[in-house]
Amino acid sequence: MVRHKKFKTATIDFGGGHKIDLVTARKEYYPYSGSLPQIEPSNLKEDLGRRDFSINALACSLDQENYGHVIDYYKGQQDLTKKRIRVLHRNSFTDDPLRIIRAVRFEQRYSFKMESETYELLTAAVQNRLINNVLQIGQ
């Protein structure tokens, strides 16, 4: 297991290309567009609400009473069924411009389609060259 203390996550590699990421419920704050987030403890609903898209805001209960129950506060299952990409908040692409690439990758790889508001927000982020903020971090 590899622990990422700064982000309160861990990765378990089972070999053969099988990995699982474990994440502590947390809040994230971005000091500026494209920056690495600042982390604080939170609850599950807030944690899922900070995700990029509704389809990535699903959780599965691991406790004995509700084992396997899907927790879906943001209609991610509905969006999966409709093959729809939908951001959870208007600042999604501003906070993390890499989400622009993820949205396009989901469209291409899985034949999904962005819903109209998500597409408008993505277009504005591209026009504002927000992806440049991410590219500068790597330099």
N, CA, C and O atoms as a GROMACS GRO file, in nm:
protein
  556
    1MET      N    1   0.085  -0.117   0.000
    1MET     CA    2   0.000   0.000   0.000
    1MET      C    3   0.089   0.124   0.000
    1MET      O    4   0.188   0.131   0.073
    2VAL      N    5   0.052   0.220  -0.084
    2VAL     CA    6   0.121   0.348  -0.088
    2VAL      C    7   0.028   0.453  -0.029
    2VAL      O    8  -0.085   0.471  -0.076
    3ARG      N    9   0.076   0.522   0.074
    3ARG     CA   10  -0.005   0.625   0.140
    3ARG      C   11   0.038   0.762   0.091
    3ARG      O   12   0.156   0.791   0.074
    4HIS      N   13  -0.061   0.846   0.069
    4HIS     CA   14  -0.038   0.984   0.026
    4HIS      C   15  -0.094   1.073   0.136
    4HIS      O   16  -0.207   1.120   0.128
    5LYS      N   17  -0.012   1.096   0.239
    5LYS     CA   18  -0.057   1.164   0.360
    5LYS      C   19  -0.111   1.304   0.333
    5LYS      O   20  -0.210   1.346   0.393
    6LYS      N   21  -0.046   1.377   0.242
    6LYS     CA   22  -0.087   1.515   0.213
    6LYS      C   23  -0.231   1.519   0.163
    6LYS      O   24  -0.305   1.613   0.194
    7PHE      N   25  -0.271   1.418   0.086
    7PHE     CA   26  -0.405   1.417   0.028
    7PHE      C   27  -0.501   1.321   0.098
    7PHE      O   28  -0.616   1.306   0.058
    8LYS      N   29  -0.453   1.257   0.205
    8LYS     CA   30  -0.534   1.165   0.285
    8LYS      C   31  -0.593   1.053   0.198
    8LYS      O   32  -0.711   1.020   0.208
    9THR      N   33  -0.506   0.996   0.114
    9THR     CA   34  -0.546   0.885   0.027
    9THR      C   35  -0.442   0.774   0.037
    9THR      O   36  -0.335   0.792   0.094
   10ALA      N   37  -0.478   0.658  -0.018
   10ALA     CA   38  -0.385   0.546  -0.028
   10ALA      C   39  -0.421   0.466  -0.153
   10ALA      O   40  -0.536   0.466  -0.197
   11THR      N   41  -0.321   0.400  -0.208
   11THR     CA   42  -0.341   0.315  -0.325
   11THR      C   43  -0.294   0.175  -0.292
   11THR      O   44  -0.183   0.156  -0.242
   12ILE      N   45  -0.379   0.078  -0.320
   12ILE     CA   46  -0.343  -0.063  -0.303
   12ILE      C   47  -0.328  -0.122  -0.443
   12ILE      O   48  -0.420  -0.117  -0.525
   13ASP      N   49  -0.212  -0.178  -0.469
   13ASP     CA   50  -0.184  -0.240  -0.599
   13ASP      C   51  -0.191  -0.392  -0.582
   13ASP      O   52  -0.108  -0.450  -0.512
   14PHE      N   53  -0.289  -0.453  -0.646
   14PHE     CA   54  -0.307  -0.598  -0.638
   14PHE      C   55  -0.229  -0.672  -0.745
   14PHE      O   56  -0.231  -0.795  -0.750
   15GLY      N   57  -0.159  -0.598  -0.830
   15GLY     CA   58  -0.084  -0.658  -0.939
   15GLY      C   59  -0.174  -0.684  -1.060
   15GLY      O   60  -0.296  -0.680  -1.049
   16GLY      N   61  -0.112  -0.711  -1.170
   16GLY     CA   62  -0.188  -0.739  -1.291
   16GLY      C   63  -0.271  -0.622  -1.340
   16GLY      O   64  -0.371  -0.641  -1.409
   17GLY      N   65  -0.230  -0.500  -1.305
   17GLY     CA   66  -0.303  -0.382  -1.347
   17GLY      C   67  -0.426  -0.350  -1.263
   17GLY      O   68  -0.504  -0.262  -1.300
   18HIS      N   69  -0.444  -0.419  -1.151
   18HIS     CA   70  -0.559  -0.398  -1.064
   18HIS      C   71  -0.518  -0.314  -0.943
   18HIS      O   72  -0.438  -0.358  -0.860
   19LYS      N   73  -0.574  -0.194  -0.934
   19LYS     CA   74  -0.546  -0.104  -0.823
   19LYS      C   75  -0.677  -0.050  -0.768
   19LYS      O   76  -0.780  -0.046  -0.837
   20ILE      N   77  -0.671  -0.011  -0.642
   20ILE     CA   78  -0.786   0.055  -0.580
   20ILE      C   79  -0.733   0.173  -0.500
   20ILE      O   80  -0.632   0.163  -0.430
   21ASP      N   81  -0.803   0.286  -0.513
   21ASP     CA   82  -0.769   0.405  -0.436
   21ASP      C   83  -0.865   0.417  -0.319
   21ASP      O   84  -0.986   0.406  -0.336
   22LEU      N   85  -0.810   0.441  -0.202
   22LEU     CA   86  -0.889   0.464  -0.081
   22LEU      C   87  -0.876   0.613  -0.048
   22LEU      O   88  -0.767   0.670  -0.051
   23VAL      N   89  -0.990   0.674  -0.015
   23VAL     CA   90  -0.991   0.818   0.007
   23VAL      C   91  -1.064   0.849   0.136
   23VAL      O   92  -1.172   0.798   0.161
   24THR      N   93  -1.004   0.933   0.219
   24THR     CA   94  -1.070   0.984   0.339
   24THR      C   95  -1.169   1.092   0.296
   24THR      O   96  -1.139   1.171   0.207
   25ALA      N   97  -1.286   1.094   0.357
   25ALA     CA   98  -1.382   1.201   0.327
   25ALA      C   99  -1.315   1.334   0.359
   25ALA      O  100  -1.262   1.355   0.468
   26ARG      N  101  -1.319   1.425   0.260
   26ARG     CA  102  -1.245   1.550   0.276
   26ARG      C  103  -1.306   1.663   0.195
   26ARG      O  104  -1.385   1.640   0.104
   27LYS      N  105  -1.268   1.784   0.231
   27LYS     CA  106  -1.298   1.904   0.154
   27LYS      C  107  -1.170   1.944   0.084
   27LYS      O  108  -1.060   1.916   0.133
   28GLU      N  109  -1.182   2.009  -0.027
   28GLU     CA  110  -1.065   2.060  -0.099
   28GLU      C  111  -1.085   2.208  -0.128
   28GLU      O  112  -1.195   2.252  -0.160
   29TYR      N  113  -0.977   2.283  -0.116
   29TYR     CA  114  -0.976   2.424  -0.153
   29TYR      C  115  -0.860   2.445  -0.248
   29TYR      O  116  -0.750   2.394  -0.226
   30TYR      N  117  -0.884   2.521  -0.353
   30TYR     CA  118  -0.780   2.550  -0.450
   30TYR      C  119  -0.737   2.695  -0.436
   30TYR      O  120  -0.816   2.785  -0.464
   31PRO      N  121  -0.613   2.720  -0.392
   31PRO     CA  122  -0.567   2.857  -0.375
   31PRO      C  123  -0.576   2.939  -0.505
   31PRO      O  124  -0.602   3.059  -0.502
   32TYR      N  125  -0.554   2.872  -0.618
   32TYR     CA  126  -0.570   2.937  -0.749
   32TYR      C  127  -0.600   2.827  -0.851
   32TYR      O  128  -0.574   2.709  -0.826
   33SER      N  129  -0.654   2.866  -0.963
   33SER     CA  130  -0.695   2.771  -1.066
   33SER      C  131  -0.578   2.683  -1.109
   33SER      O  132  -0.472   2.733  -1.146
   34GLY      N  133  -0.599   2.553  -1.102
   34GLY     CA  134  -0.496   2.458  -1.145
   34GLY      C  135  -0.396   2.422  -1.037
   34GLY      O  136  -0.308   2.339  -1.060
   35SER      N  137  -0.408   2.482  -0.919
   35SER     CA  138  -0.314   2.450  -0.811
   35SER      C  139  -0.350   2.316  -0.747
   35SER      O  140  -0.460   2.265  -0.767
   36LEU      N  141  -0.258   2.261  -0.671
   36LEU     CA  142  -0.289   2.143  -0.593
   36LEU      C  143  -0.381   2.184  -0.479
   36LEU      O  144  -0.367   2.294  -0.426
   37PRO      N  145  -0.475   2.099  -0.441
   37PRO     CA  146  -0.573   2.139  -0.339
   37PRO      C  147  -0.517   2.138  -0.198
   37PRO      O  148  -0.422   2.066  -0.167
   38GLN      N  149  -0.578   2.220  -0.115
   38GLN     CA  150  -0.557   2.217   0.029
   38GLN      C  151  -0.668   2.127   0.085
   38GLN      O  152  -0.783   2.138   0.043
   39ILE      N  153  -0.634   2.039   0.178
   39ILE     CA  154  -0.726   1.936   0.225
   39ILE      C  155  -0.769   1.960   0.369
   39ILE      O  156  -0.688   2.000   0.453
   40GLU      N  157  -0.899   1.934   0.397
   40GLU     CA  158  -0.955   1.936   0.533
   40GLU      C  159  -1.048   1.817   0.548
   40GLU      O  160  -1.109   1.774   0.450
   41PRO      N  161  -1.062   1.761   0.668
   41PRO     CA  162  -1.158   1.652   0.689
   41PRO      C  163  -1.301   1.699   0.660
   41PRO      O  164  -1.332   1.818   0.674
   42SER      N  165  -1.387   1.606   0.621
   42SER     CA  166  -1.525   1.638   0.588
   42SER      C  167  -1.612   1.515   0.607
   42SER      O  168  -1.568   1.416   0.665
   43ASN      N  169  -1.736   1.521   0.558
   43ASN     CA  170  -1.825   1.406   0.561
   43ASN      C  171  -1.842   1.352   0.419
   43ASN      O  172  -1.796   1.413   0.323
   44LEU      N  173  -1.906   1.237   0.407
   44LEU     CA  174  -1.917   1.170   0.278
   44LEU      C  175  -1.991   1.253   0.175
   44LEU      O  176  -1.946   1.262   0.060
   45LYS      N  177  -2.102   1.314   0.212
   45LYS     CA  178  -2.180   1.392   0.114
   45LYS      C  179  -2.099   1.509   0.059
   45LYS      O  180  -2.099   1.532  -0.062
   46GLU      N  181  -2.030   1.581   0.145
   46GLU     CA  182  -1.946   1.693   0.098
   46GLU      C  183  -1.831   1.642   0.014
   46GLU      O  184  -1.794   1.704  -0.086
   47ASP      N  185  -1.773   1.529   0.054
   47ASP     CA  186  -1.662   1.472  -0.023
   47ASP      C  187  -1.708   1.437  -0.164
   47ASP      O  188  -1.641   1.472  -0.262
   48LEU      N  189  -1.819   1.369  -0.176
   48LEU     CA  190  -1.868   1.332  -0.308
   48LEU      C  191  -1.908   1.455  -0.389
   48LEU      O  192  -1.895   1.455  -0.511
   49GLY      N  193  -1.956   1.558  -0.322
   49GLY     CA  194  -1.996   1.682  -0.389
   49GLY      C  195  -1.883   1.762  -0.448
   49GLY      O  196  -1.907   1.851  -0.529
   50ARG      N  197  -1.761   1.733  -0.410
   50ARG     CA  198  -1.645   1.805  -0.465
   50ARG      C  199  -1.588   1.735  -0.588
   50ARG      O  200  -1.493   1.785  -0.649
   51ARG      N  201  -1.643   1.621  -0.624
   51ARG     CA  202  -1.591   1.543  -0.736
   51ARG      C  203  -1.611   1.618  -0.868
   51ARG      O  204  -1.684   1.717  -0.874
   52ASP      N  205  -1.545   1.569  -0.971
   52ASP     CA  206  -1.553   1.636  -1.099
   52ASP      C  207  -1.690   1.622  -1.165
   52ASP      O  208  -1.749   1.722  -1.206
   53PHE      N  209  -1.740   1.499  -1.175
   53PHE     CA  210  -1.865   1.473  -1.245
   53PHE      C  211  -1.955   1.384  -1.159
   53PHE      O  212  -1.908   1.313  -1.071
   54SER      N  213  -2.083   1.389  -1.187
   54SER     CA  214  -2.178   1.309  -1.110
   54SER      C  215  -2.145   1.160  -1.117
   54SER      O  216  -2.166   1.088  -1.019
   55ILE      N  217  -2.095   1.114  -1.230
   55ILE     CA  218  -2.064   0.972  -1.247
   55ILE      C  219  -1.945   0.929  -1.162
   55ILE      O  220  -1.922   0.809  -1.143
   56ASN      N  221  -1.869   1.025  -1.111
   56ASN     CA  222  -1.757   0.995  -1.021
   56ASN      C  223  -1.791   1.030  -0.877
   56ASN      O  224  -1.702   1.037  -0.792
   57ALA      N  225  -1.918   1.053  -0.849
   57ALA     CA  226  -1.961   1.091  -0.714
   57ALA      C  227  -2.049   0.982  -0.653
   57ALA      O  228  -2.147   1.011  -0.584
   58LEU      N  229  -2.013   0.858  -0.679
   58LEU     CA  230  -2.084   0.744  -0.624
   58LEU      C  231  -1.997   0.676  -0.520
   58LEU      O  232  -1.874   0.673  -0.533
   59ALA      N  233  -2.059   0.623  -0.417
   59ALA     CA  234  -1.986   0.548  -0.314
   59ALA      C  235  -2.059   0.418  -0.288
   59ALA      O  236  -2.176   0.402  -0.322
   60CYS      N  237  -1.987   0.325  -0.228
   60CYS     CA  238  -2.044   0.194  -0.196
   60CYS      C  239  -2.019   0.168  -0.048
   60CYS      O  240  -1.907   0.180   0.000
   61SER      N  241  -2.125   0.133   0.022
   61SER     CA  242  -2.114   0.106   0.164
   61SER      C  243  -2.036  -0.023   0.188
   61SER      O  244  -2.055  -0.123   0.119
   62LEU      N  245  -1.947  -0.019   0.286
   62LEU     CA  246  -1.868  -0.136   0.323
   62LEU      C  247  -1.902  -0.189   0.462
   62LEU      O  248  -1.844  -0.288   0.507
   63ASP      N  249  -1.998  -0.123   0.530
   63ASP     CA  250  -2.033  -0.175   0.663
   63ASP      C  251  -2.125  -0.295   0.651
   63ASP      O  252  -2.191  -0.313   0.548
   64GLN      N  253  -2.130  -0.378   0.754
   64GLN     CA  254  -2.206  -0.503   0.749
   64GLN      C  255  -2.355  -0.483   0.724
   64GLN      O  256  -2.417  -0.558   0.649
   65GLU      N  257  -2.412  -0.381   0.786
   65GLU     CA  258  -2.556  -0.358   0.772
   65GLU      C  259  -2.599  -0.325   0.630
   65GLU      O  260  -2.703  -0.372   0.584
   66ASN      N  261  -2.521  -0.244   0.562
   66ASN     CA  262  -2.559  -0.195   0.429
   66ASN      C  263  -2.459  -0.232   0.321
   66ASN      O  264  -2.448  -0.164   0.219
   67TYR      N  265  -2.386  -0.339   0.342
   67TYR     CA  266  -2.277  -0.376   0.251
   67TYR      C  267  -2.325  -0.380   0.106
   67TYR      O  268  -2.424  -0.445   0.072
   68GLY      N  269  -2.252  -0.307   0.021
   68GLY     CA  270  -2.283  -0.306  -0.121
   68GLY      C  271  -2.385  -0.202  -0.164
   68GLY      O  272  -2.406  -0.182  -0.283
   69HIS      N  273  -2.448  -0.136  -0.068
   69HIS     CA  274  -2.548  -0.033  -0.101
   69HIS      C  275  -2.477   0.084  -0.169
   69HIS      O  276  -2.376   0.134  -0.119
   70VAL      N  277  -2.530   0.127  -0.284
   70VAL     CA  278  -2.472   0.240  -0.356
   70VAL      C  279  -2.527   0.370  -0.299
   70VAL      O  280  -2.648   0.386  -0.283
   71ILE      N  281  -2.436   0.461  -0.268
   71ILE     CA  282  -2.472   0.593  -0.216
   71ILE      C  283  -2.459   0.691  -0.331
   71ILE      O  284  -2.350   0.709  -0.387
   72ASP      N  285  -2.570   0.755  -0.367
   72ASP     CA  286  -2.575   0.839  -0.486
   72ASP      C  287  -2.652   0.967  -0.455
   72ASP      O  288  -2.772   0.976  -0.481
   73TYR      N  289  -2.582   1.067  -0.400
   73TYR     CA  290  -2.646   1.193  -0.364
   73TYR      C  291  -2.671   1.282  -0.486
   73TYR      O  292  -2.756   1.371  -0.481
   74TYR      N  293  -2.598   1.260  -0.595
   74TYR     CA  294  -2.596   1.356  -0.706
   74TYR      C  295  -2.641   1.297  -0.840
   74TYR      O  296  -2.604   1.348  -0.946
   75LYS      N  297  -2.722   1.191  -0.836
   75LYS     CA  298  -2.781   1.130  -0.955
   75LYS      C  299  -2.678   1.078  -1.054
   75LYS      O  300  -2.698   1.086  -1.176
   76GLY      N  301  -2.568   1.026  -1.003
   76GLY     CA  302  -2.464   0.969  -1.088
   76GLY      C  303  -2.508   0.844  -1.160
   76GLY      O  304  -2.470   0.822  -1.275
   77GLN      N  305  -2.589   0.760  -1.094
   77GLN     CA  306  -2.636   0.638  -1.160
   77GLN      C  307  -2.725   0.673  -1.280
   77GLN      O  308  -2.717   0.609  -1.385
   78GLN      N  309  -2.808   0.773  -1.263
   78GLN     CA  310  -2.894   0.819  -1.373
   78GLN      C  311  -2.808   0.869  -1.489
   78GLN      O  312  -2.836   0.839  -1.605
   79ASP      N  313  -2.703   0.945  -1.459
   79ASP     CA  314  -2.616   0.997  -1.564
   79ASP      C  315  -2.537   0.884  -1.631
   79ASP      O  316  -2.513   0.889  -1.751
   80LEU      N  317  -2.496   0.783  -1.553
   80LEU     CA  318  -2.430   0.667  -1.614
   80LEU      C  319  -2.522   0.597  -1.713
   80LEU      O  320  -2.481   0.564  -1.824
   81THR      N  321  -2.646   0.576  -1.673
   81THR     CA  322  -2.743   0.510  -1.760
   81THR      C  323  -2.765   0.589  -1.889
   81THR      O  324  -2.777   0.531  -1.997
   82LYS      N  325  -2.770   0.721  -1.876
   82LYS     CA  326  -2.792   0.808  -1.993
   82LYS      C  327  -2.663   0.843  -2.066
   82LYS      O  328  -2.665   0.914  -2.166
   83LYS      N  329  -2.549   0.792  -2.014
   83LYS     CA  330  -2.417   0.820  -2.072
   83LYS      C  331  -2.394   0.971  -2.083
   83LYS      O  332  -2.354   1.023  -2.187
   84ARG      N  333  -2.420   1.038  -1.970
   84ARG     CA  334  -2.414   1.184  -1.965
   84ARG      C  335  -2.302   1.229  -1.871
   84ARG      O  336  -2.286   1.174  -1.761
   85ILE      N  337  -2.226   1.328  -1.914
   85ILE     CA  338  -2.123   1.389  -1.830
   85ILE      C  339  -2.180   1.520  -1.777
   85ILE      O  340  -2.222   1.607  -1.853
   86ARG      N  341  -2.181   1.531  -1.644
   86ARG     CA  342  -2.239   1.650  -1.581
   86ARG      C  343  -2.152   1.691  -1.462
   86ARG      O  344  -2.126   1.611  -1.373
   87VAL      N  345  -2.107   1.817  -1.464
   87VAL     CA  346  -2.030   1.868  -1.350
   87VAL      C  347  -2.123   1.887  -1.231
   87VAL      O  348  -2.244   1.903  -1.246
   88LEU      N  349  -2.064   1.886  -1.112
   88LEU     CA  350  -2.143   1.902  -0.991
   88LEU      C  351  -2.153   2.047  -0.945
   88LEU      O  352  -2.241   2.082  -0.866
   89HIS      N  353  -2.063   2.132  -0.994
   89HIS     CA  354  -2.070   2.273  -0.958
   89HIS      C  355  -2.006   2.357  -1.067
   89HIS      O  356  -1.924   2.308  -1.145
   90ARG      N  357  -2.044   2.483  -1.072
   90ARG     CA  358  -2.001   2.574  -1.179
   90ARG      C  359  -1.851   2.599  -1.182
   90ARG      O  360  -1.797   2.635  -1.287
   91ASN      N  361  -1.782   2.581  -1.070
   91ASN     CA  362  -1.638   2.607  -1.065
   91ASN      C  363  -1.554   2.482  -1.093
   91ASN      O  364  -1.432   2.484  -1.074
   92SER      N  365  -1.615   2.376  -1.137
   92SER     CA  366  -1.544   2.250  -1.154
   92SER      C  367  -1.420   2.264  -1.243
   92SER      O  368  -1.312   2.220  -1.205
   93PHE      N  369  -1.435   2.324  -1.361
   93PHE     CA  370  -1.322   2.337  -1.453
   93PHE      C  371  -1.226   2.448  -1.410
   93PHE      O  372  -1.108   2.443  -1.443
   94THR      N  373  -1.276   2.546  -1.337
   94THR     CA  374  -1.190   2.653  -1.285
   94THR      C  375  -1.101   2.599  -1.174
   94THR      O  376  -0.981   2.625  -1.172
   95ASP      N  377  -1.159   2.523  -1.082
   95ASP     CA  378  -1.081   2.465  -0.972
   95ASP      C  379  -0.972   2.372  -1.025
   95ASP      O  380  -0.857   2.380  -0.982
   96ASP      N  381  -1.009   2.286  -1.116
   96ASP     CA  382  -0.914   2.186  -1.166
   96ASP      C  383  -0.930   2.173  -1.318
   96ASP      O  384  -1.010   2.093  -1.366
   97PRO      N  385  -0.853   2.252  -1.394
   97PRO     CA  386  -0.864   2.249  -1.540
   97PRO      C  387  -0.833   2.113  -1.604
   97PRO      O  388  -0.868   2.092  -1.720
   98LEU      N  389  -0.768   2.022  -1.532
   98LEU     CA  390  -0.748   1.887  -1.587
   98LEU      C  391  -0.881   1.817  -1.611
   98LEU      O  392  -0.888   1.721  -1.688
   99ARG      N  393  -0.985   1.864  -1.547
   99ARG     CA  394  -1.118   1.806  -1.568
   99ARG      C  395  -1.166   1.827  -1.712
   99ARG      O  396  -1.249   1.751  -1.761
  100ILE      N  397  -1.114   1.928  -1.779
  100ILE     CA  398  -1.144   1.950  -1.921
  100ILE      C  399  -1.104   1.826  -1.999
  100ILE      O  400  -1.180   1.774  -2.081
  101ILE      N  401  -0.984   1.779  -1.974
  101ILE     CA  402  -0.931   1.661  -2.044
  101ILE      C  403  -1.011   1.538  -2.006
  101ILE      O  404  -1.042   1.455  -2.092
  102ARG      N  405  -1.045   1.523  -1.878
  102ARG     CA  406  -1.123   1.407  -1.834
  102ARG      C  407  -1.260   1.402  -1.901
  102ARG      O  408  -1.305   1.296  -1.942
  103ALA      N  409  -1.324   1.518  -1.913
  103ALA     CA  410  -1.458   1.522  -1.975
  103ALA      C  411  -1.450   1.476  -2.121
  103ALA      O  412  -1.532   1.397  -2.166
  104VAL      N  413  -1.352   1.527  -2.193
  104VAL     CA  414  -1.336   1.488  -2.334
  104VAL      C  415  -1.299   1.340  -2.344
  104VAL      O  416  -1.348   1.270  -2.433
  105ARG      N  417  -1.215   1.293  -2.254
  105ARG     CA  418  -1.176   1.151  -2.255
  105ARG      C  419  -1.297   1.060  -2.231
  105ARG      O  420  -1.312   0.958  -2.298
  106PHE      N  421  -1.384   1.098  -2.136
  106PHE     CA  422  -1.506   1.019  -2.114
  106PHE      C  423  -1.593   1.017  -2.239
  106PHE      O  424  -1.648   0.913  -2.275
  107GLU      N  425  -1.606   1.130  -2.304
  107GLU     CA  426  -1.686   1.135  -2.427
  107GLU      C  427  -1.630   1.040  -2.531
  107GLU      O  428  -1.704   0.963  -2.593
  108GLN      N  429  -1.501   1.046  -2.552
  108GLN     CA  430  -1.438   0.968  -2.657
  108GLN      C  431  -1.428   0.819  -2.622
  108GLN      O  432  -1.461   0.734  -2.705
  109ARG      N  433  -1.384   0.789  -2.503
  109ARG     CA  434  -1.359   0.651  -2.464
  109ARG      C  435  -1.488   0.571  -2.444
  109ARG      O  436  -1.495   0.453  -2.479
  110TYR      N  437  -1.590   0.636  -2.387
  110TYR     CA  438  -1.710   0.563  -2.348
  110TYR      C  439  -1.835   0.606  -2.426
  110TYR      O  440  -1.946   0.563  -2.395
  111SER      N  441  -1.817   0.690  -2.527
  111SER     CA  442  -1.930   0.742  -2.607
  111SER      C  443  -2.033   0.813  -2.519
  111SER      O  444  -2.153   0.798  -2.541
  112PHE      N  445  -1.985   0.890  -2.421
  112PHE     CA  446  -2.073   0.971  -2.338
  112PHE      C  447  -2.090   1.107  -2.407
  112PHE      O  448  -2.022   1.137  -2.505
  113LYS      N  449  -2.182   1.187  -2.355
  113LYS     CA  450  -2.204   1.321  -2.408
  113LYS      C  451  -2.219   1.418  -2.292
  113LYS      O  452  -2.286   1.389  -2.193
  114MET      N  453  -2.155   1.534  -2.305
  114MET     CA  454  -2.168   1.637  -2.201
  114MET      C  455  -2.307   1.698  -2.207
  114MET      O  456  -2.359   1.726  -2.315
  115GLU      N  457  -2.367   1.720  -2.090
  115GLU     CA  458  -2.494   1.792  -2.089
  115GLU      C  459  -2.463   1.939  -2.116
  115GLU      O  460  -2.348   1.981  -2.104
  116SER      N  461  -2.562   2.016  -2.154
  116SER     CA  462  -2.540   2.151  -2.209
  116SER      C  463  -2.466   2.246  -2.115
  116SER      O  464  -2.375   2.316  -2.160
  117GLU      N  465  -2.502   2.251  -1.987
  117GLU     CA  466  -2.433   2.343  -1.896
  117GLU      C  467  -2.286   2.303  -1.880
  117GLU      O  468  -2.198   2.390  -1.876
  118THR      N  469  -2.260   2.175  -1.870
  118THR     CA  470  -2.121   2.127  -1.859
  118THR      C  471  -2.042   2.168  -1.983
  118THR      O  472  -1.928   2.213  -1.972
  119TYR      N  473  -2.101   2.151  -2.099
  119TYR     CA  474  -2.034   2.190  -2.224
  119TYR      C  475  -2.005   2.340  -2.227
  119TYR      O  476  -1.897   2.381  -2.269
  120GLU      N  477  -2.101   2.421  -2.184
  120GLU     CA  478  -2.081   2.566  -2.180
  120GLU      C  479  -1.969   2.604  -2.084
  120GLU      O  480  -1.886   2.689  -2.116
  121LEU      N  481  -1.966   2.542  -1.967
  121LEU     CA  482  -1.860   2.571  -1.869
  121LEU      C  483  -1.724   2.526  -1.921
  121LEU      O  484  -1.624   2.596  -1.900
  122LEU      N  485  -1.718   2.412  -1.987
  122LEU     CA  486  -1.594   2.363  -2.045
  122LEU      C  487  -1.545   2.458  -2.153
  122LEU      O  488  -1.427   2.492  -2.158
  123THR      N  489  -1.636   2.501  -2.240
  123THR     CA  490  -1.600   2.593  -2.349
  123THR      C  491  -1.544   2.723  -2.293
  123THR      O  492  -1.444   2.774  -2.343
  124ALA      N  493  -1.607   2.777  -2.189
  124ALA     CA  494  -1.558   2.900  -2.126
  124ALA      C  495  -1.420   2.879  -2.066
  124ALA      O  496  -1.333   2.966  -2.078
  125ALA      N  497  -1.398   2.765  -2.003
  125ALA     CA  498  -1.267   2.736  -1.943
  125ALA      C  499  -1.159   2.726  -2.051
  125ALA      O  500  -1.047   2.773  -2.031
  126VAL      N  501  -1.192   2.665  -2.164
  126VAL     CA  502  -1.096   2.655  -2.274
  126VAL      C  503  -1.067   2.794  -2.330
  126VAL      O  504  -0.951   2.828  -2.354
  127GLN      N  505  -1.171   2.873  -2.351
  127GLN     CA  506  -1.152   3.009  -2.404
  127GLN      C  507  -1.069   3.095  -2.309
  127GLN      O  508  -0.995   3.183  -2.354
  128ASN      N  509  -1.081   3.070  -2.179
  128ASN     CA  510  -1.002   3.145  -2.080
  128ASN      C  511  -0.863   3.086  -2.058
  128ASN      O  512  -0.787   3.132  -1.973
  129ARG      N  513  -0.832   2.983  -2.135
  129ARG     CA  514  -0.699   2.919  -2.132
  129ARG      C  515  -0.661   2.867  -1.993
  129ARG      O  516  -0.544   2.873  -1.954
  130LEU      N  517  -0.759   2.817  -1.920
  130LEU     CA  518  -0.732   2.768  -1.784
  130LEU      C  519  -0.639   2.648  -1.783
  130LEU      O  520  -0.569   2.626  -1.684
  131ILE      N  521  -0.638   2.570  -1.889
  131ILE     CA  522  -0.549   2.453  -1.894
  131ILE      C  523  -0.402   2.496  -1.883
  131ILE      O  524  -0.318   2.418  -1.839
  132ASN      N  525  -0.372   2.620  -1.923
  132ASN     CA  526  -0.234   2.671  -1.910
  132ASN      C  527  -0.188   2.674  -1.766
  132ASN      O  528  -0.069   2.660  -1.739
  133ASN      N  529  -0.283   2.694  -1.670
  133ASN     CA  530  -0.247   2.694  -1.528
  133ASN      C  531  -0.192   2.559  -1.485
  133ASN      O  532  -0.100   2.552  -1.402
  134VAL      N  533  -0.246   2.452  -1.540
  134VAL     CA  534  -0.200   2.318  -1.506
  134VAL      C  535  -0.065   2.292  -1.572
  134VAL      O  536   0.024   2.233  -1.509
  135LEU      N  537  -0.050   2.333  -1.694
  135LEU     CA  538   0.075   2.309  -1.767
  135LEU      C  539   0.192   2.380  -1.701
  135LEU      O  540   0.305   2.331  -1.705
  136GLN      N  541   0.168   2.496  -1.639
  136GLN     CA  542   0.273   2.571  -1.572
  136GLN      C  543   0.323   2.502  -1.445
  136GLN      O  544   0.440   2.517  -1.409
  137ILE      N  545   0.236   2.427  -1.378
  137ILE     CA  546   0.277   2.357  -1.256
  137ILE      C  547   0.386   2.256  -1.286
  137ILE      O  548   0.478   2.238  -1.207
  138GLY      N  549   0.377   2.190  -1.402
  138GLY     CA  550   0.474   2.088  -1.438
  138GLY      C  551   0.609   2.142  -1.482
  138GLY      O  552   0.703   2.065  -1.501
  139GLN      N  553   0.621   2.273  -1.498
  139GLN     CA  554   0.747   2.332  -1.545
  139GLN      C  555   0.839   2.371  -1.432
  139GLN      O  556   0.948   2.421  -1.456
   0.00000   0.00000   0.00000
